[in-house]
């Protein structure tokens, strides 16, 4: 099965490292573009990349996401068929659909290799802030009829579709509706980088939530590495 993916776009940091580790022993290695966390500086990030001028045919966005539904737990796969943009609390935002052959090819390969319905088509929501409370997640699920949430996808979909680049988005659920997240907003800088000292300080204020968050994130990153290997192995 020839997926022929030219570029992987993935948030910088632990998610990007997991993708690189998944590709480490494989012969086929698409180019990896590490992007800032969040929606700032998207056009600047892409314009600096050679692939943006070379017009790649297929791009795969990867990374982690949060669950908005009790049907999705840590480690589950989320293959986007569309994504909303959360503009504000009173608006259900804009919607972009992802209708690509690449989606079908990826789902087929994953389901064959994992021998389970491991990749499920979802509707996502892109938020400009970290959503930490279960109650807020449940409300977003109702407002958007969505199953997962992220901080990057919508704007990248818009940019890539403008250049007629075929796109798929595959993310792994790293937090679900079983526990609140630690307050992480202050730990992300305006240029989309984690601030380690701030992160430690914020997590120390809610140790129970933080321990659960770390454990679930590690499980999701492990699944991300496995999925990358499956997709790009012959």
Order of alpha helices (4+ residues) and beta strands (2+ residues): beta-alpha-beta-alpha-alpha-beta-beta-beta-alpha-beta-alpha-beta-alpha-beta-alpha-alpha
